[in-house]
């Protein structure tokens, strides 16, 4: 609106775009913080974890056709007590991070593998998300679940905090380790009630 009245339109235009970018970053931060603060209590019911994983991955396959998404589902997986919407969000957050890691990586193999595994001896359902990105340095890996810590430009540092909170609300655990030869593995472990199989 005012560009034609300004003596240095390039500087004005650059500053305007910077303001818009900063406002968008703040909006994203406020939305993430609001979502984190208002997260409802988990309402787990017996559900099909394999189907939930498959449904979530389908969306990413369609949106990111240059990345190969591999799915390996344990057919012996019993029904697991989960809050479907919350676990879907947790998986989505992890897939979003893995997708970003693979997209910015120099690795020619752009792959993300999602697999489930059931250990009937300890009644644990595990979900693995493995990417072929650059991996995470050890000094950063120890801080991944800290609120507001982010390694991505414009990141809020709440995505993994939300994931951890969701998994904690399901009495589960989340771990991270390096993938070999390159990349990262996130592992979610959820308890399965005896007799669920």
Biotite code that builds the C-alpha atoms (Angstrom):
import biotite.structure as struc

atoms = struc.array([
    struc.Atom([0.000, 0.000, 0.000], chain_id="A", res_id=1, res_name="UNK", atom_name="CA", element="C"),
    struc.Atom([2.783, 2.461, 0.893], chain_id="A", res_id=2, res_name="UNK", atom_name="CA", element="C"),
    struc.Atom([5.539, 1.082, -1.356], chain_id="A", res_id=3, res_name="UNK", atom_name="CA", element="C"),
    struc.Atom([5.254, 3.862, -3.966], chain_id="A", res_id=4, res_name="UNK", atom_name="CA", element="C"),
    struc.Atom([5.655, 6.553, -1.266], chain_id="A", res_id=5, res_name="UNK", atom_name="CA", element="C"),
    struc.Atom([8.894, 5.156, 0.174], chain_id="A", res_id=6, res_name="UNK", atom_name="CA", element="C"),
    struc.Atom([12.356, 6.431, -0.816], chain_id="A", res_id=7, res_name="UNK", atom_name="CA", element="C"),
    struc.Atom([13.981, 2.994, -0.439], chain_id="A", res_id=8, res_name="UNK", atom_name="CA", element="C"),
    struc.Atom([11.336, 0.482, -1.558], chain_id="A", res_id=9, res_name="UNK", atom_name="CA", element="C"),
    struc.Atom([13.705, -2.521, -1.432], chain_id="A", res_id=10, res_name="UNK", atom_name="CA", element="C"),
    struc.Atom([14.514, -1.947, 2.240], chain_id="A", res_id=11, res_name="UNK", atom_name="CA", element="C"),
    struc.Atom([10.854, -1.296, 3.048], chain_id="A", res_id=12, res_name="UNK", atom_name="CA", element="C"),
    struc.Atom([9.802, -4.465, 1.224], chain_id="A", res_id=13, res_name="UNK", atom_name="CA", element="C"),
    struc.Atom([12.465, -6.538, 3.016], chain_id="A", res_id=14, res_name="UNK", atom_name="CA", element="C"),
    struc.Atom([11.442, -5.192, 6.432], chain_id="A", res_id=15, res_name="UNK", atom_name="CA", element="C"),
    struc.Atom([7.765, -5.833, 5.703], chain_id="A", res_id=16, res_name="UNK", atom_name="CA", element="C"),
    struc.Atom([8.478, -9.451, 4.774], chain_id="A", res_id=17, res_name="UNK", atom_name="CA", element="C"),
    struc.Atom([10.581, -9.858, 7.919], chain_id="A", res_id=18, res_name="UNK", atom_name="CA", element="C"),
    struc.Atom([7.724, -8.575, 10.095], chain_id="A", res_id=19, res_name="UNK", atom_name="CA", element="C"),
    struc.Atom([5.248, -10.939, 8.411], chain_id="A", res_id=20, res_name="UNK", atom_name="CA", element="C"),
    struc.Atom([7.647, -13.863, 8.894], chain_id="A", res_id=21, res_name="UNK", atom_name="CA", element="C"),
    struc.Atom([8.172, -13.049, 12.591], chain_id="A", res_id=22, res_name="UNK", atom_name="CA", element="C"),
    struc.Atom([4.424, -12.683, 13.179], chain_id="A", res_id=23, res_name="UNK", atom_name="CA", element="C"),
    struc.Atom([3.824, -16.082, 11.538], chain_id="A", res_id=24, res_name="UNK", atom_name="CA", element="C"),
    struc.Atom([6.523, -17.637, 13.747], chain_id="A", res_id=25, res_name="UNK", atom_name="CA", element="C"),
    struc.Atom([4.888, -16.137, 16.856], chain_id="A", res_id=26, res_name="UNK", atom_name="CA", element="C"),
    struc.Atom([1.471, -17.360, 15.724], chain_id="A", res_id=27, res_name="UNK", atom_name="CA", element="C"),
    struc.Atom([2.844, -20.882, 15.332], chain_id="A", res_id=28, res_name="UNK", atom_name="CA", element="C"),
    struc.Atom([4.447, -20.706, 18.789], chain_id="A", res_id=29, res_name="UNK", atom_name="CA", element="C"),
    struc.Atom([1.201, -19.504, 20.397], chain_id="A", res_id=30, res_name="UNK", atom_name="CA", element="C"),
    struc.Atom([-0.799, -22.263, 18.651], chain_id="A", res_id=31, res_name="UNK", atom_name="CA", element="C"),
    struc.Atom([1.648, -24.955, 19.780], chain_id="A", res_id=32, res_name="UNK", atom_name="CA", element="C"),
    struc.Atom([1.766, -23.629, 23.334], chain_id="A", res_id=33, res_name="UNK", atom_name="CA", element="C"),
    struc.Atom([-2.031, -23.436, 23.449], chain_id="A", res_id=34, res_name="UNK", atom_name="CA", element="C"),
    struc.Atom([-2.322, -27.012, 22.161], chain_id="A", res_id=35, res_name="UNK", atom_name="CA", element="C"),
    struc.Atom([0.204, -28.176, 24.766], chain_id="A", res_id=36, res_name="UNK", atom_name="CA", element="C"),
    struc.Atom([-1.493, -26.327, 27.642], chain_id="A", res_id=37, res_name="UNK", atom_name="CA", element="C"),
    struc.Atom([-4.999, -27.476, 26.679], chain_id="A", res_id=38, res_name="UNK", atom_name="CA", element="C"),
    struc.Atom([-4.202, -31.094, 25.907], chain_id="A", res_id=39, res_name="UNK", atom_name="CA", element="C"),
    struc.Atom([-7.133, -33.204, 27.063], chain_id="A", res_id=40, res_name="UNK", atom_name="CA", element="C"),
    struc.Atom([-6.672, -36.146, 29.386], chain_id="A", res_id=41, res_name="UNK", atom_name="CA", element="C"),
    struc.Atom([-6.018, -39.345, 27.465], chain_id="A", res_id=42, res_name="UNK", atom_name="CA", element="C"),
    struc.Atom([-9.063, -41.612, 27.166], chain_id="A", res_id=43, res_name="UNK", atom_name="CA", element="C"),
    struc.Atom([-7.515, -44.936, 26.097], chain_id="A", res_id=44, res_name="UNK", atom_name="CA", element="C"),
    struc.Atom([-9.669, -47.757, 24.788], chain_id="A", res_id=45, res_name="UNK", atom_name="CA", element="C"),
    struc.Atom([-8.608, -51.037, 23.105], chain_id="A", res_id=46, res_name="UNK", atom_name="CA", element="C"),
    struc.Atom([-7.747, -50.167, 19.502], chain_id="A", res_id=47, res_name="UNK", atom_name="CA", element="C"),
    struc.Atom([-5.868, -51.419, 16.452], chain_id="A", res_id=48, res_name="UNK", atom_name="CA", element="C"),
    struc.Atom([-2.404, -49.799, 16.610], chain_id="A", res_id=49, res_name="UNK", atom_name="CA", element="C"),
    struc.Atom([-1.355, -51.289, 13.261], chain_id="A", res_id=50, res_name="UNK", atom_name="CA", element="C"),
    struc.Atom([-4.318, -49.745, 11.456], chain_id="A", res_id=51, res_name="UNK", atom_name="CA", element="C"),
    struc.Atom([-3.688, -46.376, 13.093], chain_id="A", res_id=52, res_name="UNK", atom_name="CA", element="C"),
    struc.Atom([-0.039, -46.466, 11.955], chain_id="A", res_id=53, res_name="UNK", atom_name="CA", element="C"),
    struc.Atom([-1.061, -47.447, 8.432], chain_id="A", res_id=54, res_name="UNK", atom_name="CA", element="C"),
    struc.Atom([-3.716, -44.698, 8.199], chain_id="A", res_id=55, res_name="UNK", atom_name="CA", element="C"),
    struc.Atom([-1.254, -42.046, 9.387], chain_id="A", res_id=56, res_name="UNK", atom_name="CA", element="C"),
    struc.Atom([1.515, -43.087, 6.985], chain_id="A", res_id=57, res_name="UNK", atom_name="CA", element="C"),
    struc.Atom([-0.845, -43.016, 3.975], chain_id="A", res_id=58, res_name="UNK", atom_name="CA", element="C"),
    struc.Atom([-1.220, -39.245, 4.388], chain_id="A", res_id=59, res_name="UNK", atom_name="CA", element="C"),
    struc.Atom([2.549, -38.729, 4.356], chain_id="A", res_id=60, res_name="UNK", atom_name="CA", element="C"),
    struc.Atom([3.035, -40.971, 1.314], chain_id="A", res_id=61, res_name="UNK", atom_name="CA", element="C"),
    struc.Atom([0.588, -38.847, -0.655], chain_id="A", res_id=62, res_name="UNK", atom_name="CA", element="C"),
    struc.Atom([2.099, -35.539, 0.463], chain_id="A", res_id=63, res_name="UNK", atom_name="CA", element="C"),
    struc.Atom([5.791, -36.489, 0.067], chain_id="A", res_id=64, res_name="UNK", atom_name="CA", element="C"),
    struc.Atom([6.118, -38.588, -3.070], chain_id="A", res_id=65, res_name="UNK", atom_name="CA", element="C"),
    struc.Atom([9.929, -38.204, -3.251], chain_id="A", res_id=66, res_name="UNK", atom_name="CA", element="C"),
    struc.Atom([10.348, -40.090, 0.045], chain_id="A", res_id=67, res_name="UNK", atom_name="CA", element="C"),
    struc.Atom([9.986, -43.852, 0.386], chain_id="A", res_id=68, res_name="UNK", atom_name="CA", element="C"),
    struc.Atom([7.857, -44.794, 3.393], chain_id="A", res_id=69, res_name="UNK", atom_name="CA", element="C"),
    struc.Atom([8.280, -48.451, 4.389], chain_id="A", res_id=70, res_name="UNK", atom_name="CA", element="C"),
    struc.Atom([5.777, -50.081, 6.725], chain_id="A", res_id=71, res_name="UNK", atom_name="CA", element="C"),
    struc.Atom([6.365, -53.331, 8.627], chain_id="A", res_id=72, res_name="UNK", atom_name="CA", element="C"),
    struc.Atom([3.488, -54.306, 10.909], chain_id="A", res_id=73, res_name="UNK", atom_name="CA", element="C"),
    struc.Atom([3.632, -57.151, 13.436], chain_id="A", res_id=74, res_name="UNK", atom_name="CA", element="C"),
    struc.Atom([0.629, -59.361, 12.662], chain_id="A", res_id=75, res_name="UNK", atom_name="CA", element="C"),
    struc.Atom([0.655, -60.719, 16.219], chain_id="A", res_id=76, res_name="UNK", atom_name="CA", element="C"),
    struc.Atom([-0.023, -57.223, 17.621], chain_id="A", res_id=77, res_name="UNK", atom_name="CA", element="C"),
    struc.Atom([-3.012, -57.385, 20.004], chain_id="A", res_id=78, res_name="UNK", atom_name="CA", element="C"),
    struc.Atom([-5.374, -54.491, 20.576], chain_id="A", res_id=79, res_name="UNK", atom_name="CA", element="C"),
    struc.Atom([-3.632, -51.808, 22.604], chain_id="A", res_id=80, res_name="UNK", atom_name="CA", element="C"),
    struc.Atom([-5.330, -49.367, 24.964], chain_id="A", res_id=81, res_name="UNK", atom_name="CA", element="C"),
    struc.Atom([-4.758, -46.008, 23.270], chain_id="A", res_id=82, res_name="UNK", atom_name="CA", element="C"),
    struc.Atom([-6.434, -42.667, 22.801], chain_id="A", res_id=83, res_name="UNK", atom_name="CA", element="C"),
    struc.Atom([-6.622, -42.810, 19.000], chain_id="A", res_id=84, res_name="UNK", atom_name="CA", element="C"),
    struc.Atom([-6.476, -39.067, 18.332], chain_id="A", res_id=85, res_name="UNK", atom_name="CA", element="C"),
    struc.Atom([-3.569, -38.469, 20.710], chain_id="A", res_id=86, res_name="UNK", atom_name="CA", element="C"),
    struc.Atom([-1.442, -41.395, 19.516], chain_id="A", res_id=87, res_name="UNK", atom_name="CA", element="C"),
    struc.Atom([-2.176, -40.338, 15.944], chain_id="A", res_id=88, res_name="UNK", atom_name="CA", element="C"),
    struc.Atom([-0.875, -36.886, 16.793], chain_id="A", res_id=89, res_name="UNK", atom_name="CA", element="C"),
    struc.Atom([2.256, -38.335, 18.408], chain_id="A", res_id=90, res_name="UNK", atom_name="CA", element="C"),
    struc.Atom([2.975, -40.498, 15.346], chain_id="A", res_id=91, res_name="UNK", atom_name="CA", element="C"),
    struc.Atom([2.272, -37.523, 13.083], chain_id="A", res_id=92, res_name="UNK", atom_name="CA", element="C"),
    struc.Atom([4.736, -35.315, 14.978], chain_id="A", res_id=93, res_name="UNK", atom_name="CA", element="C"),
    struc.Atom([7.457, -37.972, 14.725], chain_id="A", res_id=94, res_name="UNK", atom_name="CA", element="C"),
    struc.Atom([6.760, -38.555, 11.027], chain_id="A", res_id=95, res_name="UNK", atom_name="CA", element="C"),
    struc.Atom([6.874, -34.801, 10.409], chain_id="A", res_id=96, res_name="UNK", atom_name="CA", element="C"),
    struc.Atom([10.303, -34.595, 12.070], chain_id="A", res_id=97, res_name="UNK", atom_name="CA", element="C"),
    struc.Atom([11.568, -37.653, 10.185], chain_id="A", res_id=98, res_name="UNK", atom_name="CA", element="C"),
    struc.Atom([10.276, -36.272, 6.879], chain_id="A", res_id=99, res_name="UNK", atom_name="CA", element="C"),
    struc.Atom([12.017, -32.933, 7.471], chain_id="A", res_id=100, res_name="UNK", atom_name="CA", element="C"),
    struc.Atom([15.251, -34.717, 8.433], chain_id="A", res_id=101, res_name="UNK", atom_name="CA", element="C"),
    struc.Atom([15.205, -36.788, 5.246], chain_id="A", res_id=102, res_name="UNK", atom_name="CA", element="C"),
    struc.Atom([14.278, -33.836, 3.013], chain_id="A", res_id=103, res_name="UNK", atom_name="CA", element="C"),
    struc.Atom([17.198, -31.678, 4.178], chain_id="A", res_id=104, res_name="UNK", atom_name="CA", element="C"),
    struc.Atom([19.662, -34.585, 4.213], chain_id="A", res_id=105, res_name="UNK", atom_name="CA", element="C"),
    struc.Atom([22.352, -35.130, 1.590], chain_id="A", res_id=106, res_name="UNK", atom_name="CA", element="C"),
    struc.Atom([21.649, -38.856, 1.741], chain_id="A", res_id=107, res_name="UNK", atom_name="CA", element="C"),
    struc.Atom([20.474, -40.168, -1.645], chain_id="A", res_id=108, res_name="UNK", atom_name="CA", element="C"),
    struc.Atom([18.332, -42.816, 0.077], chain_id="A", res_id=109, res_name="UNK", atom_name="CA", element="C"),
    struc.Atom([15.325, -40.863, 1.265], chain_id="A", res_id=110, res_name="UNK", atom_name="CA", element="C"),
    struc.Atom([13.630, -43.487, 3.371], chain_id="A", res_id=111, res_name="UNK", atom_name="CA", element="C"),
    struc.Atom([11.514, -43.622, 6.490], chain_id="A", res_id=112, res_name="UNK", atom_name="CA", element="C"),
    struc.Atom([10.633, -46.985, 8.003], chain_id="A", res_id=113, res_name="UNK", atom_name="CA", element="C"),
    struc.Atom([7.750, -47.410, 10.410], chain_id="A", res_id=114, res_name="UNK", atom_name="CA", element="C"),
    struc.Atom([7.391, -50.747, 12.135], chain_id="A", res_id=115, res_name="UNK", atom_name="CA", element="C"),
    struc.Atom([5.458, -52.267, 15.002], chain_id="A", res_id=116, res_name="UNK", atom_name="CA", element="C"),
    struc.Atom([6.538, -55.143, 17.199], chain_id="A", res_id=117, res_name="UNK", atom_name="CA", element="C"),
    struc.Atom([4.831, -57.015, 20.007], chain_id="A", res_id=118, res_name="UNK", atom_name="CA", element="C"),
    struc.Atom([6.773, -58.718, 22.803], chain_id="A", res_id=119, res_name="UNK", atom_name="CA", element="C"),
    struc.Atom([4.327, -61.109, 24.454], chain_id="A", res_id=120, res_name="UNK", atom_name="CA", element="C"),
    struc.Atom([6.808, -62.027, 27.213], chain_id="A", res_id=121, res_name="UNK", atom_name="CA", element="C"),
    struc.Atom([6.743, -58.513, 28.685], chain_id="A", res_id=122, res_name="UNK", atom_name="CA", element="C"),
    struc.Atom([3.405, -57.394, 27.132], chain_id="A", res_id=123, res_name="UNK", atom_name="CA", element="C"),
    struc.Atom([4.913, -54.405, 25.336], chain_id="A", res_id=124, res_name="UNK", atom_name="CA", element="C"),
    struc.Atom([3.813, -52.969, 21.991], chain_id="A", res_id=125, res_name="UNK", atom_name="CA", element="C"),
    struc.Atom([6.658, -51.093, 20.312], chain_id="A", res_id=126, res_name="UNK", atom_name="CA", element="C"),
    struc.Atom([6.572, -48.608, 17.464], chain_id="A", res_id=127, res_name="UNK", atom_name="CA", element="C"),
    struc.Atom([9.766, -47.693, 15.614], chain_id="A", res_id=128, res_name="UNK", atom_name="CA", element="C"),
    struc.Atom([10.228, -44.720, 13.290], chain_id="A", res_id=129, res_name="UNK", atom_name="CA", element="C"),
    struc.Atom([13.588, -44.864, 11.506], chain_id="A", res_id=130, res_name="UNK", atom_name="CA", element="C"),
    struc.Atom([14.854, -42.195, 9.108], chain_id="A", res_id=131, res_name="UNK", atom_name="CA", element="C"),
    struc.Atom([17.917, -41.882, 6.877], chain_id="A", res_id=132, res_name="UNK", atom_name="CA", element="C"),
    struc.Atom([18.572, -38.226, 7.684], chain_id="A", res_id=133, res_name="UNK", atom_name="CA", element="C"),
    struc.Atom([21.817, -36.768, 9.011], chain_id="A", res_id=134, res_name="UNK", atom_name="CA", element="C"),
    struc.Atom([21.200, -38.010, 12.552], chain_id="A", res_id=135, res_name="UNK", atom_name="CA", element="C"),
    struc.Atom([21.304, -36.063, 15.809], chain_id="A", res_id=136, res_name="UNK", atom_name="CA", element="C"),
    struc.Atom([24.546, -35.054, 17.562], chain_id="A", res_id=137, res_name="UNK", atom_name="CA", element="C"),
    struc.Atom([24.882, -36.466, 21.130], chain_id="A", res_id=138, res_name="UNK", atom_name="CA", element="C"),
    struc.Atom([24.809, -33.015, 22.775], chain_id="A", res_id=139, res_name="UNK", atom_name="CA", element="C"),
    struc.Atom([21.473, -32.271, 21.089], chain_id="A", res_id=140, res_name="UNK", atom_name="CA", element="C"),
    struc.Atom([19.984, -35.736, 21.619], chain_id="A", res_id=141, res_name="UNK", atom_name="CA", element="C"),
    struc.Atom([20.023, -35.249, 25.395], chain_id="A", res_id=142, res_name="UNK", atom_name="CA", element="C"),
    struc.Atom([17.925, -32.068, 25.038], chain_id="A", res_id=143, res_name="UNK", atom_name="CA", element="C"),
    struc.Atom([15.332, -33.217, 22.498], chain_id="A", res_id=144, res_name="UNK", atom_name="CA", element="C"),
    struc.Atom([12.464, -33.456, 24.972], chain_id="A", res_id=145, res_name="UNK", atom_name="CA", element="C"),
    struc.Atom([13.127, -30.101, 26.670], chain_id="A", res_id=146, res_name="UNK", atom_name="CA", element="C"),
    struc.Atom([10.366, -27.498, 26.190], chain_id="A", res_id=147, res_name="UNK", atom_name="CA", element="C"),
    struc.Atom([11.200, -24.765, 23.638], chain_id="A", res_id=148, res_name="UNK", atom_name="CA", element="C"),
    struc.Atom([14.405, -26.460, 22.477], chain_id="A", res_id=149, res_name="UNK", atom_name="CA", element="C"),
    struc.Atom([14.423, -26.673, 18.695], chain_id="A", res_id=150, res_name="UNK", atom_name="CA", element="C"),
    struc.Atom([17.033, -27.222, 16.003], chain_id="A", res_id=151, res_name="UNK", atom_name="CA", element="C"),
    struc.Atom([14.816, -26.150, 13.099], chain_id="A", res_id=152, res_name="UNK", atom_name="CA", element="C"),
    struc.Atom([14.242, -22.591, 11.930], chain_id="A", res_id=153, res_name="UNK", atom_name="CA", element="C"),
    struc.Atom([10.823, -21.482, 13.083], chain_id="A", res_id=154, res_name="UNK", atom_name="CA", element="C"),
    struc.Atom([10.427, -24.559, 15.303], chain_id="A", res_id=155, res_name="UNK", atom_name="CA", element="C"),
    struc.Atom([8.555, -24.089, 18.567], chain_id="A", res_id=156, res_name="UNK", atom_name="CA", element="C"),
    struc.Atom([10.395, -26.756, 20.545], chain_id="A", res_id=157, res_name="UNK", atom_name="CA", element="C"),
    struc.Atom([7.067, -28.232, 21.676], chain_id="A", res_id=158, res_name="UNK", atom_name="CA", element="C"),
    struc.Atom([6.511, -31.036, 19.146], chain_id="A", res_id=159, res_name="UNK", atom_name="CA", element="C"),
    struc.Atom([8.555, -33.689, 20.947], chain_id="A", res_id=160, res_name="UNK", atom_name="CA", element="C"),
    struc.Atom([7.425, -32.401, 24.344], chain_id="A", res_id=161, res_name="UNK", atom_name="CA", element="C"),
    struc.Atom([3.831, -33.039, 23.268], chain_id="A", res_id=162, res_name="UNK", atom_name="CA", element="C"),
    struc.Atom([4.781, -36.513, 21.988], chain_id="A", res_id=163, res_name="UNK", atom_name="CA", element="C"),
    struc.Atom([6.465, -37.380, 25.297], chain_id="A", res_id=164, res_name="UNK", atom_name="CA", element="C"),
    struc.Atom([3.483, -36.125, 27.288], chain_id="A", res_id=165, res_name="UNK", atom_name="CA", element="C"),
    struc.Atom([1.075, -38.216, 25.210], chain_id="A", res_id=166, res_name="UNK", atom_name="CA", element="C"),
    struc.Atom([3.207, -41.337, 25.653], chain_id="A", res_id=167, res_name="UNK", atom_name="CA", element="C"),
    struc.Atom([3.587, -40.674, 29.394], chain_id="A", res_id=168, res_name="UNK", atom_name="CA", element="C"),
    struc.Atom([-0.214, -40.328, 29.665], chain_id="A", res_id=169, res_name="UNK", atom_name="CA", element="C"),
    struc.Atom([-0.424, -43.836, 28.167], chain_id="A", res_id=170, res_name="UNK", atom_name="CA", element="C"),
    struc.Atom([2.051, -45.159, 30.783], chain_id="A", res_id=171, res_name="UNK", atom_name="CA", element="C"),
    struc.Atom([4.537, -45.714, 27.982], chain_id="A", res_id=172, res_name="UNK", atom_name="CA", element="C"),
    struc.Atom([8.096, -44.684, 27.183], chain_id="A", res_id=173, res_name="UNK", atom_name="CA", element="C"),
    struc.Atom([9.779, -42.938, 24.281], chain_id="A", res_id=174, res_name="UNK", atom_name="CA", element="C"),
    struc.Atom([13.463, -43.286, 23.437], chain_id="A", res_id=175, res_name="UNK", atom_name="CA", element="C"),
    struc.Atom([15.741, -42.024, 20.693], chain_id="A", res_id=176, res_name="UNK", atom_name="CA", element="C"),
    struc.Atom([18.962, -43.432, 19.303], chain_id="A", res_id=177, res_name="UNK", atom_name="CA", element="C"),
    struc.Atom([21.104, -43.264, 16.178], chain_id="A", res_id=178, res_name="UNK", atom_name="CA", element="C"),
    struc.Atom([20.181, -45.257, 13.103], chain_id="A", res_id=179, res_name="UNK", atom_name="CA", element="C"),
    struc.Atom([22.965, -47.076, 11.251], chain_id="A", res_id=180, res_name="UNK", atom_name="CA", element="C"),
    struc.Atom([24.654, -46.065, 9.010], chain_id="A", res_id=181, res_name="UNK", atom_name="CA", element="C"),
    struc.Atom([22.870, -42.708, 9.203], chain_id="A", res_id=182, res_name="UNK", atom_name="CA", element="C"),
    struc.Atom([19.738, -41.185, 10.657], chain_id="A", res_id=183, res_name="UNK", atom_name="CA", element="C"),
    struc.Atom([17.643, -41.444, 13.790], chain_id="A", res_id=184, res_name="UNK", atom_name="CA", element="C"),
    struc.Atom([15.325, -43.986, 15.429], chain_id="A", res_id=185, res_name="UNK", atom_name="CA", element="C"),
    struc.Atom([12.461, -43.037, 17.731], chain_id="A", res_id=186, res_name="UNK", atom_name="CA", element="C"),
    struc.Atom([11.001, -45.906, 19.749], chain_id="A", res_id=187, res_name="UNK", atom_name="CA", element="C"),
    struc.Atom([7.640, -45.790, 21.508], chain_id="A", res_id=188, res_name="UNK", atom_name="CA", element="C"),
    struc.Atom([6.778, -48.555, 23.986], chain_id="A", res_id=189, res_name="UNK", atom_name="CA", element="C"),
    struc.Atom([3.221, -49.004, 25.209], chain_id="A", res_id=190, res_name="UNK", atom_name="CA", element="C"),
    struc.Atom([1.955, -51.501, 27.792], chain_id="A", res_id=191, res_name="UNK", atom_name="CA", element="C"),
    struc.Atom([-0.491, -54.187, 26.688], chain_id="A", res_id=192, res_name="UNK", atom_name="CA", element="C"),
    struc.Atom([-2.891, -55.699, 29.192], chain_id="A", res_id=193, res_name="UNK", atom_name="CA", element="C"),
    struc.Atom([-2.446, -59.414, 29.785], chain_id="A", res_id=194, res_name="UNK", atom_name="CA", element="C"),
    struc.Atom([-4.982, -61.389, 27.852], chain_id="A", res_id=195, res_name="UNK", atom_name="CA", element="C"),
    struc.Atom([-5.421, -58.656, 25.221], chain_id="A", res_id=196, res_name="UNK", atom_name="CA", element="C"),
    struc.Atom([-4.129, -60.986, 22.509], chain_id="A", res_id=197, res_name="UNK", atom_name="CA", element="C"),
])
